[in-house]
Amino acid sequence: MDLDLGQVRAFVAVADHLHFGRAAEELAISQQAVSKRLARLEAALGVPLLTRGNVEPTGAGRRFLEPARELLRAADAAAGAVHAVGRPLRIDLWGHLYGPARTVAPVIGARPELDVELGMSRDLPAAAAALLRGDIDAAFGRVHPPLPDGVAHRLVRLEPVDVLVAAGHPLAAASSVRPSDLAGRDLWFPAAVDRLDFISRFCDEFGARAVSGGANLGVEHLPAGLLAEPGRITLFPADARLPGTPEVRAIPLVDPVPLYAWSLMWPRQSPHPMIPALVKRFAEHGRRHRWLEYDPARDWLPGEQAPAD
């Protein structure tokens, strides 16, 4: 049967908010219009989709909800594809403390035919949601499950991780540190730990404790936060540049070497026409710079699959 997308969108909005008024605000229409659209959809399907009063999906509504979301995603992607040619490829980045732009920049900088606009996103869920809404065309950062249906991703870089300490720290004289040497120690990060999947997995694996302190103001402010308390320890990608701060030492982690995984993400349905070229450029640059080297006898990945050959 032919479904009216406006009616389907009204149902999904009410099901998301469990409230007709908030759904109307999201859709920028009146509450009465939302009710009418929903009633017409239920009449066309021949079943009630939502209970009134205490608003919640019926059994039929719950079964209809995810296919309805897929329908809207497909419709939005189809509409976006019409206008994709000739406009820049919009890429959102997250994981700002670890400098995602330094991996993206050499790939797109060497290929002027890739017309790209870079933006910022708060985290992986926000970036995935923006992809599915069509607000952006691709996203770059650390990807980990669960990912929503409709999102594709490609691992593009595995980066070793160092320990950062103040020059006077007991570990500062070491030429290398094993992850197991950090067992029982607090690892400080200027961000909410529950949003740092890599750090949480590292601490679970090696017996360290993740501690949040202060706001994530970016890499420029990281040394000052580390030096604010002499005993602080943090982790940082080995290839990332710290501001010139002689009071901070970077020490390689070995046996095993933890690897931070960077991935590119894009919508499966109606991707921007430049996505294949972008994926190809990442693969070429990664091969030249050995970005995907991985030895399971030497390296540690937190639950990630080994990169494909």
Rosetta silent file (secondary structure, phi, psi, omega in degrees, C-alpha in Angstrom):
SEQUENCE: MDLDLGQVRAFVAVADHLHFGRAAEELAISQQAVSKRLARLEAALGVPLLTRGNVEPTGAGRRFLEPARELLRAADAAAGAVHAVGRPLRIDLWGHLYGPARTVAPVIGARPELDVELGMSRDLPAAAAALLRGDIDAAFGRVHPPLPDGVAHRLVRLEPVDVLVAAGHPLAAASSVRPSDLAGRDLWFPAAVDRLDFISRFCDEFGARAVSGGANLGVEHLPAGLLAEPGRITLFPADARLPGTPEVRAIPLVDPVPLYAWSLMWPRQSPHPMIPALVKRFAEHGRRHRWLEYDPARDWLPGEQAPAD
SCORE:     score description
SCORE:     0.000 S_00000001
   1 L     0.000  155.213  177.012    0.000    0.000    0.000 S_00000001
   2 L   -83.683  126.299  179.037    1.052    3.612   -0.485 S_00000001
   3 L  -106.286  140.383  176.045    1.938    5.330    2.798 S_00000001
   4 L   -81.783  119.171 -176.035    1.854    9.065    3.346 S_00000001
   5 H   -64.397  -32.392  177.000    5.301   10.069    4.634 S_00000001
   6 H   -63.574  -39.651  177.589    3.886   12.999    6.578 S_00000001
   7 H   -67.797  -42.150  178.506    1.587   10.652    8.449 S_00000001
   8 H   -63.032  -41.186  179.773    4.416    8.186    9.095 S_00000001
   9 H   -64.103  -36.794  177.679    6.643   11.008   10.322 S_00000001
  10 H   -64.405  -42.929  178.077    3.916   12.139   12.731 S_00000001
  11 H   -60.867  -47.621 -177.580    3.621    8.625   14.162 S_00000001
  12 H   -63.197  -39.666  179.843    7.393    8.280   14.656 S_00000001
  13 H   -63.345  -44.124  179.125    7.608   11.705   16.335 S_00000001
  14 H   -67.235  -40.435  178.906    4.833   10.862   18.794 S_00000001
  15 H   -64.027  -34.346  178.152    6.330    7.421   19.451 S_00000001
  16 H   -69.897  -43.957 -174.429    9.717    9.030   20.147 S_00000001
  17 H   -91.458  -18.957 -173.224    8.390   11.696   22.502 S_00000001
  18 L    53.060   38.060 -175.810    5.369    9.795   23.889 S_00000001
  19 L  -163.285  125.640 -177.420    3.691   13.186   23.769 S_00000001
  20 H   -69.012  -38.246 -177.718    1.602   14.852   21.043 S_00000001
  21 H   -64.517  -45.952 -179.801    2.618   18.384   21.976 S_00000001
  22 H   -68.442  -33.807  175.279    6.367   17.737   21.803 S_00000001
  23 H   -63.254  -40.740  179.039    5.924   15.840   18.551 S_00000001
  24 H   -63.015  -40.275  177.961    4.089   18.853   17.120 S_00000001
  25 H   -62.359  -42.683  179.481    6.958   21.141   18.169 S_00000001
  26 H   -61.863  -41.341 -175.818    9.495   18.871   16.450 S_00000001
  27 H   -85.699   -7.588 -179.315    7.465   18.792   13.245 S_00000001
  28 L    59.447   40.887  174.139    6.605   22.514   13.401 S_00000001
  29 L  -133.535  173.647 -179.159    2.893   21.832   12.953 S_00000001
  30 L   -76.636  158.113  176.505   -0.085   22.051   15.290 S_00000001
  31 H   -62.026  -36.180  178.273   -0.964   19.314   17.738 S_00000001
  32 H   -62.555  -39.141  178.845   -4.304   18.977   15.952 S_00000001
  33 H   -65.776  -38.347  176.837   -2.492   18.337   12.665 S_00000001
  34 H   -61.040  -46.120 -179.519   -0.410   15.612   14.313 S_00000001
  35 H   -61.379  -41.263 -179.641   -3.572   13.943   15.625 S_00000001
  36 H   -66.303  -42.060  179.701   -5.233   14.101   12.213 S_00000001
  37 H   -63.554  -42.012  179.913   -2.228   12.630   10.446 S_00000001
  38 H   -65.258  -42.794  179.872   -2.010    9.808   12.943 S_00000001
  39 H   -61.368  -40.500  179.428   -5.732    9.059   12.690 S_00000001
  40 H   -67.629  -37.503  177.650   -5.503    8.870    8.893 S_00000001
  41 H   -65.235  -45.096  179.268   -2.509    6.546    9.090 S_00000001
  42 H   -63.457  -37.758  177.893   -4.297    4.248   11.540 S_00000001
  43 H   -64.596  -40.702 -179.855   -7.380    4.263    9.294 S_00000001
  44 H   -67.096  -37.697 -179.424   -5.267    3.332    6.268 S_00000001
  45 H   -83.143  -21.856  178.647   -3.546    0.495    8.157 S_00000001
  46 L    80.587   15.420  179.217   -6.731   -0.638    9.869 S_00000001
  47 L  -144.535  149.416  172.404   -5.162   -0.854   13.351 S_00000001
  48 L   -74.052  137.976 -179.503   -4.464    1.575   16.224 S_00000001
  49 L  -103.819  -24.090 -178.787   -0.769    2.402   16.521 S_00000001
  50 E  -136.176  144.121  171.066   -0.809    4.467   19.714 S_00000001
  51 E   -82.319  148.984  177.049   -2.861    4.464   22.875 S_00000001
  52 L   -95.761  168.600 -175.581   -4.386    7.798   23.850 S_00000001
  53 L    79.812  -98.336  173.622   -4.202    9.313   27.326 S_00000001
  54 L   -83.407   93.158 -168.196   -1.071    7.551   28.502 S_00000001
  55 L   -70.009  123.006  173.441    0.590    7.740   25.090 S_00000001
  56 E  -161.746  154.880 -179.659    2.554    4.661   24.077 S_00000001
  57 E   -65.604  142.345  170.297    2.745    2.390   21.012 S_00000001
  58 L   -75.644  178.838  175.528    0.330   -0.515   20.777 S_00000001
  59 H   -57.281  -43.716  177.413    1.629   -3.959   19.810 S_00000001
  60 H   -65.071  -37.247  179.431    1.047   -3.072   16.168 S_00000001
  61 H   -64.444  -40.365  178.499    2.702    0.297   16.738 S_00000001
  62 H   -64.758  -39.088  179.024    5.837   -1.313   18.172 S_00000001
  63 H   -69.602  -30.800 -177.125    6.083   -3.644   15.172 S_00000001
  64 H   -81.144  -23.127 -167.807    5.539   -0.742   12.780 S_00000001
  65 H   -61.821  -52.293 -176.143    8.000    1.660   14.420 S_00000001
  66 H   -67.691  -44.028  173.502   11.366    0.417   13.132 S_00000001
  67 H   -59.081  -33.284  177.558   10.179   -0.191    9.545 S_00000001
  68 H   -65.496  -40.779  177.006    8.666    3.302    9.708 S_00000001
  69 H   -61.753  -43.588  179.828   12.034    4.739   10.730 S_00000001
  70 H   -61.281  -40.481  179.030   13.698    2.892    7.837 S_00000001
  71 H   -60.617  -44.790 -179.300   11.099    4.291    5.450 S_00000001
  72 H   -68.079  -38.731  177.673   11.778    7.854    6.601 S_00000001
  73 H   -62.005  -42.441  179.820   15.554    7.367    6.442 S_00000001
  74 H   -64.546  -40.941 -179.949   15.237    6.088    2.880 S_00000001
  75 H   -65.701  -42.828  179.601   13.012    8.993    1.903 S_00000001
  76 H   -65.426  -39.903  179.411   15.353   11.558    3.456 S_00000001
  77 H   -65.688  -39.522  179.331   18.364    9.938    1.792 S_00000001
  78 H   -63.668  -43.231  178.777   16.605    9.928   -1.582 S_00000001
  79 H   -65.475  -40.269  179.952   15.744   13.600   -1.265 S_00000001
  80 H   -66.768  -34.678 -178.640   19.269   14.442   -0.142 S_00000001
  81 H   -63.110  -30.587  179.973   20.849   12.533   -3.033 S_00000001
  82 H   -60.561  -34.178 -174.539   19.095   14.806   -5.508 S_00000001
  83 H  -104.594    2.594 -174.350   21.028   17.780   -4.149 S_00000001
  84 H   -71.030  -39.974 -178.650   24.281   16.000   -3.226 S_00000001
  85 L   -64.342  130.100  177.450   26.034   16.471   -6.565 S_00000001
  86 L    92.736   -6.038  175.802   27.761   19.817   -6.683 S_00000001
  87 L  -113.330  157.754 -178.527   27.801   20.486   -2.962 S_00000001
  88 L   -62.618  154.775  172.878   30.698   19.812   -0.540 S_00000001
  89 E   -80.856  116.773 -176.499   31.033   16.527    1.307 S_00000001
  90 E   -90.601  114.831 -179.349   30.129   17.327    4.922 S_00000001
  91 E  -115.053  127.466  176.596   32.292   15.381    7.396 S_00000001
  92 E  -102.457  143.859 -179.102   31.771   15.590   11.146 S_00000001
  93 E  -116.917  148.016  169.898   34.573   14.739   13.596 S_00000001
  94 L  -141.784  173.835 -172.341   34.510   13.612   17.191 S_00000001
  95 L    80.101   44.272 -168.683   37.128   12.565   19.749 S_00000001
  96 H   -63.528  -29.886 -179.433   38.531   16.099   19.832 S_00000001
  97 H   -61.399  -31.682 -177.815   40.999   15.478   22.668 S_00000001
  98 H   -98.203   10.608  169.431   42.879   13.047   20.418 S_00000001
  99 L    64.855   60.599 -179.852   42.862   15.350   17.379 S_00000001
 100 L   -61.051  -28.289 -176.875   40.864   13.545   14.658 S_00000001
 101 H   -63.541  -27.097 -178.014   41.498   16.363   12.173 S_00000001
 102 H   -69.833  -21.897  174.851   45.219   15.511   11.978 S_00000001
 103 H   -85.855  -37.395 -179.191   44.314   12.149   10.377 S_00000001
 104 H   -73.254  -38.127 -172.045   41.676   13.564    8.042 S_00000001
 105 H   -57.026  -48.668 -178.255   43.695   16.622    6.963 S_00000001
 106 H   -67.274  -26.175  179.940   46.500   14.893    5.004 S_00000001
 107 H   -71.152  -48.669 -177.348   43.998   12.683    3.183 S_00000001
 108 H   -82.316  -26.627 -179.487   41.779   15.477    1.924 S_00000001
 109 H   -67.866  -30.037 -179.319   44.598   18.022    1.668 S_00000001
 110 L   -83.021   -6.167 -177.562   46.427   15.921   -0.906 S_00000001
 111 L  -128.757   85.337 -176.474   43.306   15.611   -3.047 S_00000001
 112 L   -63.982  -16.993  178.416   41.900   19.036   -3.963 S_00000001
 113 L   -71.259  -15.728  175.823   39.164   17.385   -6.030 S_00000001
 114 L   -84.473  101.272 -179.838   37.571   16.293   -2.728 S_00000001
 115 L   -83.867  104.486 -168.746   35.434   19.307   -1.847 S_00000001
 116 E  -124.963  140.431  169.155   35.013   18.835    1.910 S_00000001
 117 E  -116.478  125.344 -179.620   33.512   20.783    4.793 S_00000001
 118 E   -98.501  139.780  175.756   34.623   19.711    8.271 S_00000001
 119 E  -134.727 -175.792 -178.137   32.455   20.121   11.357 S_00000001
 120 E  -123.212  144.489  175.648   32.409   18.933   14.956 S_00000001
 121 L  -129.706  156.771 -176.916   30.131   16.481   16.761 S_00000001
 122 L   -71.016  -43.447 -175.030   29.854   15.672   20.460 S_00000001
 123 L  -164.783 -178.629 -177.699   30.223   11.889   20.210 S_00000001
 124 H   -59.464  -49.608  179.706   29.545    8.756   18.181 S_00000001
 125 H   -58.301  -40.021  179.806   25.758    8.551   18.819 S_00000001
 126 H   -65.732  -39.225  179.068   25.290   12.197   17.826 S_00000001
 127 H   -67.371  -42.709  179.484   27.302   11.690   14.641 S_00000001
 128 H   -62.668  -42.484  178.840   25.392    8.521   13.707 S_00000001
 129 H   -63.181  -39.626  178.784   22.061   10.257   14.247 S_00000001
 130 H   -65.073  -36.729  176.204   23.192   13.193   12.091 S_00000001
 131 H   -61.626  -46.499 -176.492   24.157   10.781    9.300 S_00000001
 132 H   -70.330  -27.191  175.610   20.765    9.117    9.335 S_00000001
 133 H   -79.266  -14.568 -175.877   18.983   12.480    9.321 S_00000001
 134 L    84.295   12.132  179.097   21.050   13.606    6.341 S_00000001
 135 L   -71.640  -29.442  177.309   22.567   16.525    8.274 S_00000001
 136 L  -134.511  167.136 -177.505   26.079   15.295    7.361 S_00000001
 137 L  -104.870  -24.766 -179.616   27.487   12.944    4.715 S_00000001
 138 E  -155.214  164.882  178.666   30.276   11.217    6.649 S_00000001
 139 E  -145.601  154.021 -175.545   31.782   11.128   10.128 S_00000001
 140 E  -139.077  131.573  178.823   35.216   10.317   11.514 S_00000001
 141 E   167.239 -160.785  176.955   36.298    9.122   14.952 S_00000001
 142 L   -86.033  124.818 -178.384   36.435    5.980   17.056 S_00000001
 143 L  -107.514  133.461  177.045   33.587    3.606   16.120 S_00000001
 144 L  -147.836  153.728 -179.146   32.349    0.877   18.465 S_00000001
 145 L   -71.289  157.532    1.566   29.140   -1.142   18.756 S_00000001
 146 L   -87.770  141.474  173.505   26.271   -0.844   18.867 S_00000001
 147 L  -105.400  145.152  178.817   25.841    1.134   15.663 S_00000001
 148 L   -67.416  152.762  173.097   22.377    1.874   14.278 S_00000001
 149 L   -60.046  147.927  178.249   21.184    0.066   11.181 S_00000001
 150 L    94.690   -0.391  179.731   21.810    2.027    8.047 S_00000001
 151 E  -115.612  127.935  174.789   25.352    3.144    8.951 S_00000001
 152 E  -103.938  153.847  177.489   28.454    1.750    7.239 S_00000001
 153 E  -149.488  157.268  179.347   31.993    2.206    8.527 S_00000001
 154 E  -136.884  126.024  174.251   35.576    1.443    7.549 S_00000001
 155 E   -67.782  129.433 -176.089   38.586    1.175    9.854 S_00000001
 156 E  -123.767  -17.651 -179.838   41.258    3.526    8.476 S_00000001
 157 E  -155.602  137.548  171.524   43.919    3.907   11.168 S_00000001
 158 E  -116.998  118.557 -172.314   45.307    2.070   14.192 S_00000001
 159 E  -117.452  125.917  176.031   47.394    4.406   16.347 S_00000001
 160 E   -60.144  153.824 -177.371   49.674    3.386   19.257 S_00000001
 161 E  -118.071  135.859  177.038   48.955    5.027   22.596 S_00000001
 162 E  -103.217  165.318  167.229   51.501    6.535   25.015 S_00000001
 163 E   -96.034  134.820  173.567   51.395    7.334   28.723 S_00000001
 164 E  -109.688  132.254  176.902   51.740   11.012   29.610 S_00000001
 165 E  -141.408  161.480  172.683   53.157   12.033   33.001 S_00000001
 166 E   -70.801  154.517 -175.534   54.733   15.102   34.562 S_00000001
 167 L   -57.885  -29.412 -179.084   58.543   15.202   34.479 S_00000001
 168 L   -89.742    2.834 -178.865   58.732   14.567   38.222 S_00000001
 169 L   -69.039  147.507  178.471   56.438   11.528   38.201 S_00000001
 170 L   -55.781  -27.469  179.620   57.957    8.169   39.311 S_00000001
 171 L   -84.458   -8.927 -170.273   57.298    6.763   35.825 S_00000001
 172 L   -62.442  -27.027 -177.817   58.950    9.691   34.031 S_00000001
 173 L   -85.226   -6.967 -176.527   62.389    8.029   33.857 S_00000001
 174 L   -73.798  143.141  175.954   61.069    4.839   32.242 S_00000001
 175 L   -81.348  -22.628  175.949   61.879    4.154   28.585 S_00000001
 176 L  -159.883  162.245 -179.190   58.617    2.227   28.251 S_00000001
 177 E  -136.045  138.613  173.833   55.687    1.131   30.401 S_00000001
 178 L   -88.344  145.588  176.712   53.543   -1.990   30.213 S_00000001
 179 H   -54.781  -34.828  179.984   49.782   -1.566   30.531 S_00000001
 180 H   -66.169  -22.337  176.572   49.860   -3.965   33.468 S_00000001
 181 H   -67.257  -15.878 -179.099   52.170   -1.504   35.286 S_00000001
 182 H   -92.214    1.261  179.681   49.163    0.844   35.456 S_00000001
 183 L   -58.441  132.140  179.868   47.025   -1.630   37.437 S_00000001
 184 L    81.325   -4.708  179.694   45.534    0.042   40.469 S_00000001
 185 L   -94.179  155.206  174.919   46.499    3.518   39.274 S_00000001
 186 E   -88.313  129.620  173.876   44.124    6.371   38.423 S_00000001
 187 E  -105.139  121.298 -174.394   44.140    7.510   34.798 S_00000001
 188 E   -92.931  139.214  176.655   42.964   11.103   34.488 S_00000001
 189 E  -143.524  134.506  179.330   40.916   12.425   31.576 S_00000001
 190 L   -83.731   59.769 -179.793   39.284   15.856   31.113 S_00000001
 191 L  -166.458  164.005  177.798   36.011   14.341   29.937 S_00000001
 192 L   -68.646  120.968 -174.537   33.131   12.192   31.170 S_00000001
 193 H   -62.434  -33.542 -176.721   34.559    8.675   31.478 S_00000001
 194 H   -67.819   -9.546  176.555   31.269    6.992   30.567 S_00000001
 195 H  -102.102    1.973 -177.930   31.620    8.510   27.079 S_00000001
 196 L  -106.802   84.575 -174.460   35.201    7.249   26.581 S_00000001
 197 H   -60.588  -45.320 -178.468   34.746    3.711   25.291 S_00000001
 198 H   -59.749  -45.399 -177.979   38.448    3.081   24.592 S_00000001
 199 H   -65.693  -42.684  179.736   39.502    4.243   28.065 S_00000001
 200 H   -60.455  -43.045  179.969   36.804    2.213   29.809 S_00000001
 201 H   -68.362  -38.827  177.377   37.870   -0.927   27.962 S_00000001
 202 H   -60.583  -47.712 -178.857   41.554   -0.281   28.653 S_00000001
 203 H   -64.033  -39.908  177.362   40.910    0.102   32.374 S_00000001
 204 H   -62.470  -39.084 -176.346   38.758   -3.033   32.476 S_00000001
 205 H   -73.030  -39.499 -170.021   41.465   -5.012   30.697 S_00000001
 206 H  -114.203    6.949  171.442   44.491   -3.843   32.667 S_00000001
 207 L    78.908   16.282  175.016   43.059   -3.002   36.090 S_00000001
 208 L   -87.207  173.514  179.014   43.484    0.778   36.025 S_00000001
 209 E  -122.886  128.592  177.820   40.828    3.290   37.140 S_00000001
 210 E   -88.271  133.176 -177.506   39.520    6.080   34.920 S_00000001
 211 E  -128.847  129.197  176.850   38.967    9.421   36.663 S_00000001
 212 E   -89.687  145.981  176.305   37.263   12.480   35.179 S_00000001
 213 L  -161.510  113.149  178.181   38.447   15.973   36.005 S_00000001
 214 L    82.537  173.839 -178.446   37.597   19.256   34.348 S_00000001
 215 L   -87.645  152.996  175.434   36.168   20.062   30.945 S_00000001
 216 L   -79.283   97.706 -179.059   37.576   18.811   27.644 S_00000001
 217 L   -99.005    8.349  178.046   39.115   22.039   26.324 S_00000001
 218 L    97.511  172.550 -173.791   41.212   20.266   23.700 S_00000001
 219 H   -64.245  -28.744 -178.423   44.809   19.176   23.402 S_00000001
 220 H   -61.792  -28.544 -176.957   46.183   22.690   23.957 S_00000001
 221 H   -98.963   -3.652 -176.577   44.947   22.592   27.554 S_00000001
 222 H   -62.891  -46.659 -179.516   45.845   18.961   28.281 S_00000001
 223 H   -58.495  -40.386 -179.622   49.384   19.584   29.656 S_00000001
 224 H   -62.676  -40.783  177.816   48.128   22.206   32.109 S_00000001
 225 H   -66.514  -36.462  178.903   45.501   19.797   33.418 S_00000001
 226 H   -66.871  -38.672 -177.468   48.083   17.037   33.716 S_00000001
 227 H   -80.840  -11.327 -178.363   50.472   19.303   35.631 S_00000001
 228 L   -62.400  -29.877  174.974   47.746   20.608   37.951 S_00000001
 229 L  -131.359  118.287 -171.812   48.315   17.520   40.116 S_00000001
 230 L   -57.989  -26.936 -176.191   51.840   16.001   39.952 S_00000001
 231 L   -86.361    1.284 -175.340   50.614   12.414   40.300 S_00000001
 232 L   -69.212  145.235  174.377   48.282   12.496   37.318 S_00000001
 233 E  -129.634  142.791  173.383   48.646   10.001   34.458 S_00000001
 234 E  -143.395  169.648  177.385   46.799   10.064   31.159 S_00000001
 235 E  -111.155  147.826 -175.944   46.865    8.280   27.796 S_00000001
 236 E  -155.469  141.128 -179.533   47.481   10.004   24.478 S_00000001
 237 E   -57.950  138.540 -174.502   48.008    8.884   20.849 S_00000001
 238 L   -65.555  -31.179 -175.724   51.684    8.420   20.083 S_00000001
 239 L   -91.186   -4.733  179.959   51.575   10.297   16.773 S_00000001
 240 L   -80.032  143.936 -179.445   49.629   13.300   18.071 S_00000001
 241 L   -91.477  128.815  172.250   51.590   16.456   18.767 S_00000001
 242 L   -90.583  150.063  172.270   51.461   17.998   22.205 S_00000001
 243 L   -57.156  148.587 -177.453   52.068   21.714   22.670 S_00000001
 244 L   -57.775   98.250 -177.872   55.704   22.366   23.522 S_00000001
 245 L  -135.516   93.524 -177.429   55.705   21.488   27.221 S_00000001
 246 L   -63.211  -17.248 -178.852   59.031   20.119   28.525 S_00000001
 247 L   -76.363   -6.524 -178.858   57.417   19.397   31.883 S_00000001
 248 E  -113.813  133.670  178.905   55.379   16.555   30.303 S_00000001
 249 E  -112.062  138.061  173.028   56.877   13.222   29.206 S_00000001
 250 E  -104.285  124.763 -176.305   55.363   10.796   26.690 S_00000001
 251 E  -120.662  127.323 -179.613   56.318    7.165   27.387 S_00000001
 252 E   -62.946  141.214  170.188   55.520    4.321   24.952 S_00000001
 253 E   -93.237  132.619 -176.947   53.200    1.577   26.136 S_00000001
 254 L  -138.370  161.354  170.597   54.480   -1.887   25.207 S_00000001
 255 L    56.289   60.436    1.490   53.783   -5.579   25.787 S_00000001
 256 L   -94.318  170.970  175.471   51.130   -5.172   24.474 S_00000001
 257 E   -89.811  113.696  176.305   50.910   -1.929   22.509 S_00000001
 258 E   -68.969  138.216 -179.675   47.367   -0.498   22.846 S_00000001
 259 E  -117.716  129.706  176.539   46.001    0.715   19.517 S_00000001
 260 E   -93.306  124.105 -173.925   43.404    3.446   19.145 S_00000001
 261 E   -95.305  124.899  175.310   41.136    2.719   16.170 S_00000001
 262 E  -106.509  136.803 -178.109   39.993    5.546   13.884 S_00000001
 263 E  -135.446  154.976  171.626   37.151    4.876   11.422 S_00000001
 264 E  -101.967  141.293 -174.865   35.202    6.595    8.685 S_00000001
 265 E  -133.107  142.624  179.778   31.400    6.295    8.818 S_00000001
 266 E  -154.975  162.947  179.860   28.685    7.052    6.235 S_00000001
 267 E   -74.933  140.651  179.653   25.021    6.190    5.507 S_00000001
 268 L   -69.452  -38.724 -176.332   24.406    2.957    3.599 S_00000001
 269 L   -89.437  129.034  176.230   21.476    4.346    1.660 S_00000001
 270 L    48.482   57.007  177.733   22.139    6.989   -0.986 S_00000001
 271 L   -66.713  158.489  176.985   25.638    8.000    0.169 S_00000001
 272 L   -57.035  142.135 -177.082   27.157   11.219   -1.153 S_00000001
 273 L   -57.795  -22.314 -178.278   28.725   10.627   -4.594 S_00000001
 274 L   -87.527   -4.311 -178.164   32.193   11.455   -3.236 S_00000001
 275 H   -58.523  -48.990  179.671   32.142    8.751   -0.521 S_00000001
 276 H   -56.646  -40.237  178.830   33.797    6.030   -2.696 S_00000001
 277 H   -65.640  -39.461  179.626   36.617    8.422   -3.616 S_00000001
 278 H   -65.109  -44.885  178.508   37.104    9.410    0.028 S_00000001
 279 H   -60.628  -42.347  179.268   37.268    5.766    1.166 S_00000001
 280 H   -62.842  -41.779 -179.696   39.781    5.041   -1.597 S_00000001
 281 H   -64.499  -40.552  176.770   41.959    7.997   -0.578 S_00000001
 282 H   -61.787  -42.500 -179.568   42.025    6.840    3.052 S_00000001
 283 H   -63.250  -44.044 -179.760   43.039    3.345    1.922 S_00000001
 284 H   -64.079  -47.016 -179.552   45.841    4.668   -0.295 S_00000001
 285 H   -64.936  -40.067  179.512   47.190    7.036    2.359 S_00000001
 286 H   -62.923  -39.630  177.810   46.915    4.322    5.015 S_00000001
 287 H   -64.583  -43.046 -178.424   48.935    1.854    2.957 S_00000001
 288 H   -64.202  -35.791 -174.926   51.693    4.401    2.332 S_00000001
 289 H  -104.701   10.146  174.374   51.927    5.330    6.012 S_00000001
 290 L    56.344   45.129 -176.849   51.286    1.814    7.416 S_00000001
 291 L   -72.884  -20.619 -174.339   48.234    2.974    9.343 S_00000001
 292 L  -112.703   24.289  176.015   46.671   -0.478    9.647 S_00000001
 293 L   -67.337  132.693 -177.607   49.622   -2.529   10.871 S_00000001
 294 L  -151.310  127.197  176.721   48.448   -4.984   13.504 S_00000001
 295 L  -126.029  109.162 -176.667   50.182   -7.931   15.176 S_00000001
 296 L   -61.389  -19.746  177.647   47.975   -9.810   17.688 S_00000001
 297 L   -80.031  -15.963 -175.553   51.101  -11.092   19.427 S_00000001
 298 L  -117.081  -30.776 -169.316   52.310   -7.540   20.025 S_00000001
 299 E  -110.654  161.740  177.089   49.287   -5.246   19.956 S_00000001
 300 E  -127.152  127.322  172.663   46.019   -4.859   21.875 S_00000001
 301 L  -118.231  131.245 -176.153   42.684   -3.831   20.392 S_00000001
 302 L   -76.251   80.342  176.256   39.731   -3.417   22.774 S_00000001
 303 L    78.653    5.822 -179.877   37.296   -5.919   21.352 S_00000001
 304 L   -83.173  153.950  170.713   37.940   -4.817   17.789 S_00000001
 305 L   -79.641  149.787  176.102   38.357   -7.250   14.931 S_00000001
 306 L   -62.735  145.212  179.555   41.742   -7.327   13.272 S_00000001
 307 L   -62.449  147.424  178.126   41.886   -5.187   10.132 S_00000001
 308 L   -70.075  154.570  178.194   41.280   -6.939    6.855 S_00000001
 309 L   -69.197    0.000    0.000   44.220   -7.609    4.571 S_00000001
